[in-house]
């Protein structure tokens, strides 16, 4: 089984898009797809800023 395969909520994005939105250069909402409980993922994605 792949890592995270049994997770209830998943965030999908390409690797290139991840670099842009995870560093807050671009809004994550334009580059991610959430499956499962979006209300659980949204606050995390809103505050994520990898430097």
PyMOL Python script that loads the backbone (N, CA, C, O; Angstrom):
from pymol import cmd

cmd.read_pdbstr("""\
ATOM      1  N   UNK A   1       0.847  -1.178   0.000  1.00  0.00           N
ATOM      2  CA  UNK A   1       0.000   0.000   0.000  1.00  0.00           C
ATOM      3  C   UNK A   1       0.892   1.242   0.000  1.00  0.00           C
ATOM      4  O   UNK A   1       1.911   1.297   0.688  1.00  0.00           O
ATOM      5  N   UNK A   2       0.485   2.226  -0.783  1.00  0.00           N
ATOM      6  CA  UNK A   2       1.246   3.475  -0.876  1.00  0.00           C
ATOM      7  C   UNK A   2       1.077   4.298   0.397  1.00  0.00           C
ATOM      8  O   UNK A   2       0.023   4.242   1.031  1.00  0.00           O
ATOM      9  N   UNK A   3       2.107   5.067   0.781  1.00  0.00           N
ATOM     10  CA  UNK A   3       1.973   5.932   1.953  1.00  0.00           C
ATOM     11  C   UNK A   3       0.774   6.868   1.811  1.00  0.00           C
ATOM     12  O   UNK A   3       0.594   7.505   0.773  1.00  0.00           O
ATOM     13  N   UNK A   4      -0.024   6.944   2.840  1.00  0.00           N
ATOM     14  CA  UNK A   4      -1.191   7.810   2.846  1.00  0.00           C
ATOM     15  C   UNK A   4      -2.407   7.231   2.160  1.00  0.00           C
ATOM     16  O   UNK A   4      -3.448   7.885   2.093  1.00  0.00           O
ATOM     17  N   UNK A   5      -2.299   6.009   1.648  1.00  0.00           N
ATOM     18  CA  UNK A   5      -3.406   5.413   0.906  1.00  0.00           C
ATOM     19  C   UNK A   5      -4.654   5.240   1.766  1.00  0.00           C
ATOM     20  O   UNK A   5      -5.765   5.230   1.235  1.00  0.00           O
ATOM     21  N   UNK A   6      -4.498   5.104   3.060  1.00  0.00           N
ATOM     22  CA  UNK A   6      -5.655   4.917   3.932  1.00  0.00           C
ATOM     23  C   UNK A   6      -6.095   6.222   4.612  1.00  0.00           C
ATOM     24  O   UNK A   6      -6.927   6.193   5.520  1.00  0.00           O
ATOM     25  N   UNK A   7      -5.553   7.341   4.186  1.00  0.00           N
ATOM     26  CA  UNK A   7      -5.893   8.641   4.788  1.00  0.00           C
ATOM     27  C   UNK A   7      -7.315   9.045   4.403  1.00  0.00           C
ATOM     28  O   UNK A   7      -7.763   8.779   3.288  1.00  0.00           O
ATOM     29  N   UNK A   8      -8.014   9.683   5.327  1.00  0.00           N
ATOM     30  CA  UNK A   8      -9.369  10.142   5.060  1.00  0.00           C
ATOM     31  C   UNK A   8      -9.409  11.412   4.238  1.00  0.00           C
ATOM     32  O   UNK A   8     -10.387  11.666   3.534  1.00  0.00           O
ATOM     33  N   UNK A   9      -8.360  12.213   4.317  1.00  0.00           N
ATOM     34  CA  UNK A   9      -8.285  13.471   3.573  1.00  0.00           C
ATOM     35  C   UNK A   9      -6.953  13.522   2.850  1.00  0.00           C
ATOM     36  O   UNK A   9      -5.907  13.225   3.428  1.00  0.00           O
ATOM     37  N   UNK A  10      -6.999  13.902   1.577  1.00  0.00           N
ATOM     38  CA  UNK A  10      -5.783  13.988   0.780  1.00  0.00           C
ATOM     39  C   UNK A  10      -5.732  15.308   0.030  1.00  0.00           C
ATOM     40  O   UNK A  10      -6.761  15.854  -0.369  1.00  0.00           O
ATOM     41  N   UNK A  11      -4.519  15.810  -0.155  1.00  0.00           N
ATOM     42  CA  UNK A  11      -4.286  17.010  -0.954  1.00  0.00           C
ATOM     43  C   UNK A  11      -3.459  16.581  -2.157  1.00  0.00           C
ATOM     44  O   UNK A  11      -2.380  16.009  -2.008  1.00  0.00           O
ATOM     45  N   UNK A  12      -3.970  16.861  -3.340  1.00  0.00           N
ATOM     46  CA  UNK A  12      -3.307  16.466  -4.581  1.00  0.00           C
ATOM     47  C   UNK A  12      -2.785  17.703  -5.294  1.00  0.00           C
ATOM     48  O   UNK A  12      -3.488  18.705  -5.426  1.00  0.00           O
ATOM     49  N   UNK A  13      -1.531  17.616  -5.754  1.00  0.00           N
ATOM     50  CA  UNK A  13      -0.906  18.705  -6.503  1.00  0.00           C
ATOM     51  C   UNK A  13       0.289  18.134  -7.254  1.00  0.00           C
ATOM     52  O   UNK A  13       0.818  17.087  -6.880  1.00  0.00           O
ATOM     53  N   UNK A  14       0.707  18.807  -8.298  1.00  0.00           N
ATOM     54  CA  UNK A  14       1.930  18.376  -8.969  1.00  0.00           C
ATOM     55  C   UNK A  14       3.134  18.843  -8.154  1.00  0.00           C
ATOM     56  O   UNK A  14       3.014  19.745  -7.325  1.00  0.00           O
ATOM     57  N   UNK A  15       4.266  18.245  -8.386  1.00  0.00           N
ATOM     58  CA  UNK A  15       5.487  18.635  -7.676  1.00  0.00           C
ATOM     59  C   UNK A  15       5.899  20.060  -8.025  1.00  0.00           C
ATOM     60  O   UNK A  15       6.333  20.811  -7.152  1.00  0.00           O
ATOM     61  N   UNK A  16       5.768  20.433  -9.276  1.00  0.00           N
ATOM     62  CA  UNK A  16       6.133  21.805  -9.680  1.00  0.00           C
ATOM     63  C   UNK A  16       5.198  22.831  -9.063  1.00  0.00           C
ATOM     64  O   UNK A  16       5.643  23.886  -8.611  1.00  0.00           O
ATOM     65  N   UNK A  17       3.896  22.527  -9.040  1.00  0.00           N
ATOM     66  CA  UNK A  17       2.953  23.446  -8.407  1.00  0.00           C
ATOM     67  C   UNK A  17       3.205  23.539  -6.904  1.00  0.00           C
ATOM     68  O   UNK A  17       3.064  24.613  -6.320  1.00  0.00           O
ATOM     69  N   UNK A  18       3.576  22.425  -6.273  1.00  0.00           N
ATOM     70  CA  UNK A  18       3.846  22.423  -4.834  1.00  0.00           C
ATOM     71  C   UNK A  18       4.904  23.466  -4.472  1.00  0.00           C
ATOM     72  O   UNK A  18       4.768  24.173  -3.473  1.00  0.00           O
ATOM     73  N   UNK A  19       5.938  23.559  -5.273  1.00  0.00           N
ATOM     74  CA  UNK A  19       7.005  24.524  -5.000  1.00  0.00           C
ATOM     75  C   UNK A  19       6.446  25.949  -4.965  1.00  0.00           C
ATOM     76  O   UNK A  19       6.858  26.758  -4.134  1.00  0.00           O
ATOM     77  N   UNK A  20       5.524  26.252  -5.851  1.00  0.00           N
ATOM     78  CA  UNK A  20       4.962  27.603  -5.915  1.00  0.00           C
ATOM     79  C   UNK A  20       4.003  27.886  -4.763  1.00  0.00           C
ATOM     80  O   UNK A  20       4.106  28.928  -4.116  1.00  0.00           O
ATOM     81  N   UNK A  21       3.075  26.974  -4.502  1.00  0.00           N
ATOM     82  CA  UNK A  21       2.075  27.288  -3.477  1.00  0.00           C
ATOM     83  C   UNK A  21       2.561  27.022  -2.061  1.00  0.00           C
ATOM     84  O   UNK A  21       2.122  27.705  -1.136  1.00  0.00           O
ATOM     85  N   UNK A  22       3.436  26.071  -1.860  1.00  0.00           N
ATOM     86  CA  UNK A  22       3.909  25.770  -0.499  1.00  0.00           C
ATOM     87  C   UNK A  22       4.882  26.827   0.017  1.00  0.00           C
ATOM     88  O   UNK A  22       5.153  26.898   1.215  1.00  0.00           O
ATOM     89  N   UNK A  23       5.393  27.629  -0.876  1.00  0.00           N
ATOM     90  CA  UNK A  23       6.251  28.752  -0.481  1.00  0.00           C
ATOM     91  C   UNK A  23       5.480  30.070  -0.549  1.00  0.00           C
ATOM     92  O   UNK A  23       6.068  31.149  -0.470  1.00  0.00           O
ATOM     93  N   UNK A  24       4.193  29.971  -0.692  1.00  0.00           N
ATOM     94  CA  UNK A  24       3.225  31.076  -0.771  1.00  0.00           C
ATOM     95  C   UNK A  24       3.468  32.044  -1.923  1.00  0.00           C
ATOM     96  O   UNK A  24       3.038  33.195  -1.862  1.00  0.00           O
ATOM     97  N   UNK A  25       4.143  31.598  -2.958  1.00  0.00           N
ATOM     98  CA  UNK A  25       4.306  32.445  -4.146  1.00  0.00           C
ATOM     99  C   UNK A  25       3.013  32.515  -4.946  1.00  0.00           C
ATOM    100  O   UNK A  25       2.736  33.505  -5.624  1.00  0.00           O
ATOM    101  N   UNK A  26       2.223  31.442  -4.855  1.00  0.00           N
ATOM    102  CA  UNK A  26       0.930  31.371  -5.530  1.00  0.00           C
ATOM    103  C   UNK A  26      -0.077  30.785  -4.550  1.00  0.00           C
ATOM    104  O   UNK A  26       0.306  30.039  -3.648  1.00  0.00           O
ATOM    105  N   UNK A  27      -1.357  31.109  -4.710  1.00  0.00           N
ATOM    106  CA  UNK A  27      -2.370  30.578  -3.795  1.00  0.00           C
ATOM    107  C   UNK A  27      -2.567  29.070  -3.990  1.00  0.00           C
ATOM    108  O   UNK A  27      -2.687  28.588  -5.117  1.00  0.00           O
ATOM    109  N   UNK A  28      -2.596  28.347  -2.886  1.00  0.00           N
ATOM    110  CA  UNK A  28      -2.744  26.895  -2.966  1.00  0.00           C
ATOM    111  C   UNK A  28      -4.079  26.502  -3.598  1.00  0.00           C
ATOM    112  O   UNK A  28      -4.163  25.459  -4.246  1.00  0.00           O
ATOM    113  N   UNK A  29      -5.110  27.305  -3.425  1.00  0.00           N
ATOM    114  CA  UNK A  29      -6.438  26.961  -3.951  1.00  0.00           C
ATOM    115  C   UNK A  29      -6.445  26.827  -5.479  1.00  0.00           C
ATOM    116  O   UNK A  29      -7.284  26.120  -6.037  1.00  0.00           O
ATOM    117  N   UNK A  30      -5.525  27.495  -6.143  1.00  0.00           N
ATOM    118  CA  UNK A  30      -5.436  27.407  -7.604  1.00  0.00           C
ATOM    119  C   UNK A  30      -4.674  26.176  -8.078  1.00  0.00           C
ATOM    120  O   UNK A  30      -4.701  25.853  -9.265  1.00  0.00           O
ATOM    121  N   UNK A  31      -3.993  25.483  -7.162  1.00  0.00           N
ATOM    122  CA  UNK A  31      -3.087  24.408  -7.576  1.00  0.00           C
ATOM    123  C   UNK A  31      -3.288  23.090  -6.838  1.00  0.00           C
ATOM    124  O   UNK A  31      -2.531  22.143  -7.054  1.00  0.00           O
ATOM    125  N   UNK A  32      -4.289  23.012  -5.975  1.00  0.00           N
ATOM    126  CA  UNK A  32      -4.525  21.798  -5.193  1.00  0.00           C
ATOM    127  C   UNK A  32      -5.947  21.302  -5.361  1.00  0.00           C
ATOM    128  O   UNK A  32      -6.872  22.066  -5.637  1.00  0.00           O
ATOM    129  N   UNK A  33      -6.089  20.009  -5.186  1.00  0.00           N
ATOM    130  CA  UNK A  33      -7.401  19.384  -5.147  1.00  0.00           C
ATOM    131  C   UNK A  33      -7.468  18.599  -3.849  1.00  0.00           C
ATOM    132  O   UNK A  33      -6.597  17.773  -3.574  1.00  0.00           O
ATOM    133  N   UNK A  34      -8.486  18.850  -3.057  1.00  0.00           N
ATOM    134  CA  UNK A  34      -8.661  18.164  -1.775  1.00  0.00           C
ATOM    135  C   UNK A  34      -9.745  17.123  -1.948  1.00  0.00           C
ATOM    136  O   UNK A  34     -10.823  17.409  -2.469  1.00  0.00           O
ATOM    137  N   UNK A  35      -9.449  15.904  -1.503  1.00  0.00           N
ATOM    138  CA  UNK A  35     -10.473  14.868  -1.436  1.00  0.00           C
ATOM    139  C   UNK A  35     -10.644  14.494   0.025  1.00  0.00           C
ATOM    140  O   UNK A  35      -9.673  14.415   0.777  1.00  0.00           O
ATOM    141  N   UNK A  36     -11.874  14.267   0.413  1.00  0.00           N
ATOM    142  CA  UNK A  36     -12.155  13.964   1.815  1.00  0.00           C
ATOM    143  C   UNK A  36     -12.628  15.214   2.532  1.00  0.00           C
ATOM    144  O   UNK A  36     -13.375  16.016   1.970  1.00  0.00           O
ATOM    145  N   UNK A  37     -12.193  15.379   3.775  1.00  0.00           N
ATOM    146  CA  UNK A  37     -12.654  16.453   4.639  1.00  0.00           C
ATOM    147  C   UNK A  37     -11.880  17.742   4.376  1.00  0.00           C
ATOM    148  O   UNK A  37     -10.818  17.971   4.954  1.00  0.00           O
ATOM    149  N   UNK A  38     -12.429  18.577   3.497  1.00  0.00           N
ATOM    150  CA  UNK A  38     -11.755  19.837   3.152  1.00  0.00           C
ATOM    151  C   UNK A  38     -11.648  20.764   4.350  1.00  0.00           C
ATOM    152  O   UNK A  38     -10.714  21.562   4.425  1.00  0.00           O
ATOM    153  N   UNK A  39     -12.583  20.679   5.290  1.00  0.00           N
ATOM    154  CA  UNK A  39     -12.525  21.556   6.464  1.00  0.00           C
ATOM    155  C   UNK A  39     -11.358  21.201   7.375  1.00  0.00           C
ATOM    156  O   UNK A  39     -10.949  22.022   8.196  1.00  0.00           O
ATOM    157  N   UNK A  40     -10.822  20.006   7.248  1.00  0.00           N
ATOM    158  CA  UNK A  40      -9.630  19.623   8.004  1.00  0.00           C
ATOM    159  C   UNK A  40      -8.353  20.079   7.298  1.00  0.00           C
ATOM    160  O   UNK A  40      -7.387  20.472   7.952  1.00  0.00           O
ATOM    161  N   UNK A  41      -8.348  20.029   5.981  1.00  0.00           N
ATOM    162  CA  UNK A  41      -7.148  20.373   5.211  1.00  0.00           C
ATOM    163  C   UNK A  41      -6.975  21.880   5.029  1.00  0.00           C
ATOM    164  O   UNK A  41      -5.847  22.372   5.009  1.00  0.00           O
ATOM    165  N   UNK A  42      -8.061  22.607   4.900  1.00  0.00           N
ATOM    166  CA  UNK A  42      -7.993  24.035   4.594  1.00  0.00           C
ATOM    167  C   UNK A  42      -7.191  24.852   5.605  1.00  0.00           C
ATOM    168  O   UNK A  42      -6.327  25.623   5.188  1.00  0.00           O
ATOM    169  N   UNK A  43      -7.432  24.725   6.920  1.00  0.00           N
ATOM    170  CA  UNK A  43      -6.632  25.523   7.859  1.00  0.00           C
ATOM    171  C   UNK A  43      -5.135  25.213   7.787  1.00  0.00           C
ATOM    172  O   UNK A  43      -4.301  26.106   7.938  1.00  0.00           O
ATOM    173  N   UNK A  44      -4.808  23.952   7.557  1.00  0.00           N
ATOM    174  CA  UNK A  44      -3.403  23.581   7.432  1.00  0.00           C
ATOM    175  C   UNK A  44      -2.789  24.227   6.193  1.00  0.00           C
ATOM    176  O   UNK A  44      -1.707  24.810   6.270  1.00  0.00           O
ATOM    177  N   UNK A  45      -3.465  24.130   5.061  1.00  0.00           N
ATOM    178  CA  UNK A  45      -2.944  24.706   3.827  1.00  0.00           C
ATOM    179  C   UNK A  45      -2.874  26.223   3.898  1.00  0.00           C
ATOM    180  O   UNK A  45      -1.974  26.833   3.320  1.00  0.00           O
ATOM    181  N   UNK A  46      -3.820  26.834   4.603  1.00  0.00           N
ATOM    182  CA  UNK A  46      -3.806  28.289   4.752  1.00  0.00           C
ATOM    183  C   UNK A  46      -2.576  28.791   5.501  1.00  0.00           C
ATOM    184  O   UNK A  46      -2.111  29.900   5.241  1.00  0.00           O
ATOM    185  N   UNK A  47      -2.048  28.003   6.416  1.00  0.00           N
ATOM    186  CA  UNK A  47      -0.895  28.479   7.215  1.00  0.00           C
ATOM    187  C   UNK A  47       0.442  27.866   6.759  1.00  0.00           C
ATOM    188  O   UNK A  47       1.490  28.244   7.283  1.00  0.00           O
ATOM    189  N   UNK A  48       0.428  26.943   5.810  1.00  0.00           N
ATOM    190  CA  UNK A  48       1.663  26.327   5.350  1.00  0.00           C
ATOM    191  C   UNK A  48       2.504  27.342   4.576  1.00  0.00           C
ATOM    192  O   UNK A  48       2.013  28.000   3.659  1.00  0.00           O
ATOM    193  N   UNK A  49       3.765  27.459   4.958  1.00  0.00           N
ATOM    194  CA  UNK A  49       4.715  28.339   4.262  1.00  0.00           C
ATOM    195  C   UNK A  49       6.098  27.775   4.470  1.00  0.00           C
ATOM    196  O   UNK A  49       6.742  28.041   5.485  1.00  0.00           O
ATOM    197  N   UNK A  50       6.554  26.998   3.511  1.00  0.00           N
ATOM    198  CA  UNK A  50       7.867  26.365   3.601  1.00  0.00           C
ATOM    199  C   UNK A  50       8.913  27.371   3.138  1.00  0.00           C
ATOM    200  O   UNK A  50       8.843  27.898   2.028  1.00  0.00           O
ATOM    201  N   UNK A  51       9.891  27.627   4.019  1.00  0.00           N
ATOM    202  CA  UNK A  51      10.944  28.582   3.662  1.00  0.00           C
ATOM    203  C   UNK A  51      12.289  27.910   3.626  1.00  0.00           C
ATOM    204  O   UNK A  51      13.296  28.559   3.343  1.00  0.00           O
TER     205      UNK A  51
END
""", "prot")
cmd.dss("prot")
cmd.show_as("cartoon", "prot")
cmd.util.cbc("prot")
cmd.orient("prot")
